[in-house]
């Protein structure tokens, strides 16, 4: 069986990357697609024009920006074979499609389903209209307590599922796909058999869930992890340094990452060579390789390759009670979500004192600093002894 990956010329702002080069859990989308297909003995092939594919055998057609998991693809193929018709994969609207912001993806949205760029063609059928195969991807949920004055209910729910289908057509989709992968670990733990859960408890020598999760870590080679650091349900790459009192939970840390003392990394992905200074909080964020942060907190942020974020504020919540909006091309899109942070492009420097509104994107190769009227430039020498007058603005 073959799968034809439909290559397009589109680039995703602000990174200007092709979808195939976008990173999910520190791996390129193209590599993930081919690994999943190969695991099912499906041979991936590239095409620039779906209309030119002449294959009378059973095959798949997949747009190049589509992220899918093995569990999702297997269910779609099994259901399609039962129908023995051309099919298109669709998801039932729910928590996953809401949190992955389906309306920023190049998909077809109907009241009862959302259709994605994944097609099945049975043997001998080339032209018939595809029938939608609707999959309910929602499996479990995790709730985060939330004050009612900030959110309409007392909790904010996120999906725990390993049946993922997301088109990377916007930077928001890159961010949400990465977080969905982290949350999918919770789905697999919830779905584990009694025997599998008992095995985890025996490894931990405890039935306490937190002690069990400490034994779900994967630690790479040549790591320097301080004995007071706490790591839970996370993957740590090679040559990683973790400082004293640091907490890492439900996260993926790439090779050669430096994490200082008293840092909190929660449900986040740090790429190869990232550098996190002492005392920071990194939560629900994705940092591409080489990102450097000296900010006190990065929450719900996507930072590009070789970026720098100083002591600035990258916000993720509107004060007027409305949903976060984002730009896609020239169109302003309401995401339907209350919390979405900022996207920092590749090789961007955000200086100390800057404030960026939620849902905004900063183009590649940009240097941002506060207005000069907010920056101390010099001291006068005409003040009383022991006193100095600060000059905030100078035309010189």
C-alpha positions as CSV (number, residue, x, y, z in Angstrom):
1,X,0.0,0.0,0.0
2,X,1.2,3.5,-0.9
3,X,0.6,6.9,0.8
4,X,0.9,9.9,-1.5
5,X,2.1,13.0,0.5
6,X,0.7,16.1,-1.4
7,X,3.5,18.7,-1.3
8,X,2.5,22.3,-1.3
9,X,4.4,25.5,-1.5
10,X,2.8,27.2,1.5
11,X,5.0,28.5,4.4
12,X,3.8,29.0,8.0
13,X,4.2,32.5,9.4
14,X,6.1,33.8,11.2
15,X,8.7,31.1,10.8
16,X,8.5,30.9,7.0
17,X,9.0,27.1,7.3
18,X,7.3,24.5,5.2
19,X,4.9,22.3,7.3
20,X,7.2,19.3,6.8
21,X,10.0,21.1,8.7
22,X,7.8,22.2,11.6
23,X,8.8,20.5,14.9
24,X,6.6,18.4,17.1
25,X,8.2,17.1,20.3
26,X,11.6,18.1,18.7
27,X,11.0,16.1,15.5
28,X,10.2,17.2,12.0
29,X,6.6,16.6,10.9
30,X,7.9,14.9,7.7
31,X,9.9,12.4,9.7
32,X,6.9,11.6,12.0
33,X,4.6,11.1,9.0
34,X,7.0,8.6,7.4
35,X,7.7,6.7,10.6
36,X,3.9,6.2,11.3
37,X,3.3,5.1,7.7
38,X,6.3,2.7,7.7
39,X,5.1,1.1,10.9
40,X,2.0,0.0,9.0
41,X,4.0,-1.1,6.0
42,X,2.7,1.8,4.0
43,X,5.2,3.3,1.6
44,X,5.2,7.1,1.5
45,X,5.6,8.8,-1.9
46,X,5.6,12.5,-2.7
47,X,3.5,14.2,-5.3
48,X,2.8,17.9,-6.1
49,X,-0.5,17.2,-7.8
50,X,-3.1,14.7,-6.4
51,X,-4.9,14.6,-9.8
52,X,-1.8,13.1,-11.4
53,X,-1.7,10.1,-9.1
54,X,-2.7,7.0,-11.2
55,X,-2.7,4.1,-8.7
56,X,-5.5,1.4,-9.1
57,X,-4.4,-0.3,-5.9
58,X,-5.5,0.6,-2.4
59,X,-3.7,3.9,-1.3
60,X,-3.9,7.0,0.9
61,X,-3.7,10.7,-0.1
62,X,-2.3,13.0,2.7
63,X,-1.7,16.7,2.6
64,X,1.9,17.6,3.7
65,X,0.8,19.6,6.7
66,X,-1.2,16.9,8.4
67,X,0.0,15.5,11.8
68,X,-1.5,12.2,12.7
69,X,-0.8,9.4,15.2
70,X,-0.6,5.7,14.6
71,X,-3.8,5.1,16.6
72,X,-5.8,7.6,14.5
73,X,-4.5,6.3,11.2
74,X,-5.2,2.6,12.1
75,X,-8.8,3.4,13.0
76,X,-9.4,5.4,9.9
77,X,-8.0,2.7,7.6
78,X,-10.1,-0.1,9.3
79,X,-13.3,1.9,9.1
80,X,-12.6,2.9,5.4
81,X,-12.0,-0.7,4.4
82,X,-15.3,-1.7,5.8
83,X,-17.0,0.9,3.6
84,X,-15.1,-0.1,0.5
85,X,-15.5,3.4,-0.9
86,X,-13.4,6.5,-1.3
87,X,-13.3,8.1,2.2
88,X,-12.1,11.3,3.9
89,X,-11.1,11.4,7.5
90,X,-13.2,13.7,9.8
91,X,-13.3,14.4,13.5
92,X,-16.4,14.8,15.6
93,X,-16.4,18.4,17.0
94,X,-15.3,18.3,20.6
95,X,-12.6,19.3,23.1
96,X,-9.7,18.3,20.9
97,X,-10.9,20.2,17.8
98,X,-11.6,23.2,20.1
99,X,-8.2,23.3,21.8
100,X,-6.3,22.7,18.5
101,X,-8.2,25.6,17.0
102,X,-9.6,23.9,13.9
103,X,-10.8,27.2,12.4
104,X,-7.1,28.2,11.9
105,X,-6.5,25.1,9.8
106,X,-7.3,24.6,6.1
107,X,-10.1,22.2,6.8
108,X,-13.8,21.9,6.0
109,X,-16.0,22.6,9.0
110,X,-19.5,21.2,9.2
111,X,-21.9,21.2,12.1
112,X,-21.4,17.5,12.7
113,X,-17.8,17.0,11.6
114,X,-14.5,18.6,10.6
115,X,-12.9,17.1,7.5
116,X,-9.1,16.9,7.2
117,X,-6.6,16.3,4.4
118,X,-6.5,12.5,4.8
119,X,-8.1,10.3,2.1
120,X,-8.5,6.6,1.5
121,X,-8.9,5.1,-2.0
122,X,-9.8,1.4,-2.3
123,X,-8.6,-0.8,-5.2
124,X,-10.0,0.0,-8.5
125,X,-11.6,3.3,-7.4
126,X,-10.2,6.6,-8.6
127,X,-13.0,9.1,-9.1
128,X,-15.9,8.5,-6.7
129,X,-16.9,11.2,-4.2
130,X,-15.3,10.5,-0.8
131,X,-17.5,9.4,2.1
132,X,-16.6,11.0,5.5
133,X,-15.4,8.6,8.2
134,X,-16.1,10.5,11.4
135,X,-13.9,9.6,14.4
136,X,-14.6,10.7,18.0
137,X,-11.1,11.6,19.1
138,X,-12.0,12.7,22.7
139,X,-11.0,10.0,25.2
140,X,-10.2,11.5,28.5
141,X,-9.9,15.0,30.0
142,X,-7.8,16.8,32.5
143,X,-9.2,19.8,34.4
144,X,-7.2,22.7,35.6
145,X,-8.9,24.7,38.5
146,X,-9.8,28.2,37.4
147,X,-11.5,31.1,39.2
148,X,-14.9,31.8,37.9
149,X,-14.2,35.5,37.6
150,X,-11.5,34.7,35.0
151,X,-13.3,31.8,33.2
152,X,-16.9,30.9,32.8
153,X,-16.6,27.8,34.9
154,X,-14.5,26.7,37.8
155,X,-12.2,24.6,35.6
156,X,-10.4,24.7,32.3
157,X,-10.5,21.3,30.5
158,X,-7.8,19.9,28.1
159,X,-8.1,16.7,26.1
160,X,-6.1,13.6,26.9
161,X,-6.1,11.5,23.7
162,X,-3.7,9.6,21.5
163,X,-6.0,9.8,18.4
164,X,-4.5,13.1,17.1
165,X,-5.3,14.7,13.8
166,X,-4.1,18.3,13.3
167,X,-3.2,20.2,10.2
168,X,-0.2,22.5,10.8
169,X,-1.5,25.5,8.8
170,X,-0.8,28.2,11.5
171,X,1.7,28.7,14.3
172,X,-1.1,28.1,16.8
173,X,-1.5,24.6,15.3
174,X,2.2,23.9,15.9
175,X,1.9,24.9,19.5
176,X,-1.3,22.9,20.1
177,X,0.0,19.8,18.4
178,X,3.1,19.8,20.7
179,X,0.9,20.1,23.8
180,X,-1.5,17.5,22.5
181,X,1.5,15.1,22.2
182,X,2.4,15.7,25.8
183,X,-1.2,15.2,27.0
184,X,-1.4,12.0,25.0
185,X,0.9,10.4,27.5
186,X,-1.9,10.8,30.1
187,X,-4.4,9.1,27.7
188,X,-2.1,6.0,27.4
189,X,-1.7,5.8,31.2
190,X,-5.4,6.1,31.7
191,X,-6.0,3.3,29.2
192,X,-3.4,1.0,30.5
193,X,-4.5,-2.4,31.8
194,X,-4.6,-3.4,35.4
195,X,-1.5,-5.6,34.8
196,X,0.4,-2.7,33.2
197,X,-0.5,-0.3,36.0
198,X,0.5,-3.0,38.6
199,X,3.9,-3.3,36.8
200,X,4.4,0.5,37.1
201,X,3.5,0.3,40.8
202,X,6.0,-2.5,41.3
203,X,8.8,-0.5,39.6
204,X,8.0,2.5,41.9
205,X,7.5,0.2,45.0
206,X,4.5,2.3,45.7
207,X,0.8,2.8,44.7
208,X,1.2,6.6,45.2
209,X,0.5,8.1,41.8
210,X,3.3,10.7,42.2
211,X,5.9,8.1,43.0
212,X,4.7,6.0,40.1
213,X,5.0,9.0,37.7
214,X,8.6,9.5,38.8
215,X,9.4,6.1,37.4
216,X,7.9,6.9,34.0
217,X,10.9,9.1,33.1
218,X,13.4,8.5,30.2
219,X,16.8,10.0,31.0
220,X,19.5,10.3,28.3
221,X,23.2,9.9,28.6
222,X,25.8,12.1,30.2
223,X,23.2,14.2,32.1
224,X,24.2,16.3,35.1
225,X,21.0,16.4,37.2
226,X,21.2,17.9,40.7
227,X,20.0,15.4,43.4
228,X,17.4,18.0,44.6
229,X,15.8,18.3,41.2
230,X,12.4,16.6,40.8
231,X,11.5,15.0,37.4
232,X,8.1,13.4,36.7
233,X,6.7,11.7,33.6
234,X,9.3,13.4,31.3
235,X,11.8,12.6,28.6
236,X,15.3,14.1,29.1
237,X,17.8,14.0,26.2
238,X,21.6,13.6,26.3
239,X,24.0,16.0,27.9
240,X,21.3,17.9,29.8
241,X,22.2,19.9,32.9
242,X,19.5,20.5,35.5
243,X,20.1,22.7,38.5
244,X,19.2,22.5,42.2
245,X,15.6,22.6,43.1
246,X,14.3,22.5,39.6
247,X,11.0,20.7,38.8
248,X,10.3,19.1,35.4
249,X,6.8,17.6,34.9
250,X,5.2,16.0,31.8
251,X,7.8,17.6,29.5
252,X,10.3,16.8,26.7
253,X,13.8,18.2,27.1
254,X,16.1,18.0,24.0
255,X,19.8,17.3,23.9
256,X,22.4,19.8,25.3
257,X,19.8,21.8,27.2
258,X,20.8,23.9,30.2
259,X,18.3,24.5,33.0
260,X,19.3,26.6,35.9
261,X,18.4,26.4,39.6
262,X,14.9,26.6,40.9
263,X,13.3,26.4,37.5
264,X,9.8,25.0,36.9
265,X,9.2,23.3,33.5
266,X,5.6,22.0,33.2
267,X,3.9,20.4,30.1
268,X,6.5,22.0,27.8
269,X,9.0,21.1,25.1
270,X,12.5,22.5,25.0
271,X,14.5,22.0,21.8
272,X,18.2,21.1,21.5
273,X,20.6,23.6,23.1
274,X,17.9,25.7,24.8
275,X,19.1,27.7,27.8
276,X,16.8,28.5,30.7
277,X,18.2,30.8,33.4
278,X,17.7,30.4,37.2
279,X,14.3,30.9,38.8
280,X,12.1,30.8,35.6
281,X,8.7,29.2,35.1
282,X,8.1,27.5,31.7
283,X,4.5,26.3,31.4
284,X,2.6,25.0,28.4
285,X,5.3,26.3,26.1
286,X,7.3,25.1,23.1
287,X,10.9,26.4,22.6
288,X,12.7,25.5,19.3
289,X,16.4,24.6,19.4
290,X,18.7,27.3,20.6
291,X,16.1,29.4,22.4
292,X,17.4,31.4,25.3
293,X,15.1,32.7,28.1
294,X,15.8,35.1,30.9
295,X,12.1,35.9,31.4
296,X,10.6,35.1,34.8
297,X,7.7,33.3,33.2
298,X,6.9,31.9,29.7
299,X,3.4,30.6,29.6
300,X,1.7,29.2,26.5
301,X,4.4,30.6,24.3
302,X,6.0,29.3,21.1
303,X,9.6,30.5,20.6
304,X,11.4,30.0,17.4
305,X,15.0,28.8,16.7
306,X,17.9,30.8,18.2
307,X,15.5,33.3,19.8
308,X,16.1,35.4,23.0
309,X,13.4,36.5,25.5
310,X,14.6,38.9,28.1
311,X,12.8,40.1,31.3
312,X,9.7,40.8,29.2
313,X,6.0,39.9,29.5
314,X,4.5,37.7,26.8
315,X,0.8,37.6,27.7
316,X,-1.8,34.8,27.2
317,X,-5.1,36.2,28.6
318,X,-7.3,39.1,27.6
319,X,-8.7,41.4,30.3
320,X,-11.9,42.2,28.4
321,X,-13.3,38.6,28.8
322,X,-13.2,37.9,25.0
323,X,-11.5,34.9,23.3
324,X,-8.0,35.3,21.9
325,X,-7.8,36.4,18.3
326,X,-4.9,35.6,15.8
327,X,-4.0,36.8,12.3
328,X,-3.9,34.3,9.4
329,X,-2.8,36.2,6.4
330,X,-5.0,39.3,6.3
331,X,-7.8,37.6,8.3
332,X,-8.5,38.1,12.0
333,X,-9.7,34.8,13.5
334,X,-11.5,34.2,16.7
335,X,-9.9,31.1,18.2
336,X,-12.7,30.3,20.6
337,X,-10.1,29.8,23.3
338,X,-9.5,31.9,26.4
339,X,-5.8,31.2,26.8
340,X,-3.3,31.4,23.9
341,X,0.1,33.0,24.2
342,X,2.6,34.6,21.9
343,X,4.7,33.3,18.9
344,X,8.3,34.5,18.7
345,X,9.9,33.9,15.3
346,X,13.3,32.5,14.5
347,X,16.3,34.7,15.5
348,X,14.0,37.2,17.4
349,X,15.3,39.1,20.4
350,X,12.7,40.5,22.8
351,X,14.4,43.0,25.1
352,X,13.6,43.5,28.8
353,X,10.5,45.6,29.6
354,X,8.5,44.6,26.5
355,X,4.9,43.6,26.7
356,X,3.4,41.5,23.9
357,X,-0.4,41.0,23.6
358,X,-1.8,37.5,23.5
359,X,-2.2,35.8,20.2
360,X,0.4,38.0,18.5
361,X,3.3,36.8,16.3
362,X,6.7,38.4,16.0
363,X,8.4,38.0,12.5
364,X,11.8,36.3,12.1
365,X,15.0,38.3,12.6
366,X,13.3,41.1,14.6
367,X,14.8,43.0,17.5
368,X,12.3,44.5,20.0
369,X,13.1,46.9,22.7
370,X,10.9,49.3,24.8
371,X,10.2,52.8,23.7
372,X,13.2,55.0,24.5
373,X,11.1,57.2,26.8
374,X,10.9,54.2,29.2
375,X,14.7,53.5,29.1
376,X,17.2,55.2,31.5
377,X,19.9,56.7,29.3
378,X,22.0,58.8,31.7
379,X,22.2,60.7,35.0
380,X,22.6,64.5,35.5
381,X,25.5,65.9,37.3
382,X,23.7,69.0,38.7
383,X,21.7,67.4,41.5
384,X,22.2,67.7,45.2
385,X,24.9,65.5,46.8
386,X,23.5,62.0,47.3
387,X,20.7,62.5,44.8
388,X,20.5,61.7,41.1
389,X,17.9,62.7,38.5
390,X,17.2,60.1,35.9
391,X,16.9,61.2,32.3
392,X,14.5,58.8,30.5
393,X,14.7,60.4,27.1
394,X,17.4,62.1,25.1
395,X,17.5,63.4,21.6
396,X,21.3,63.0,21.4
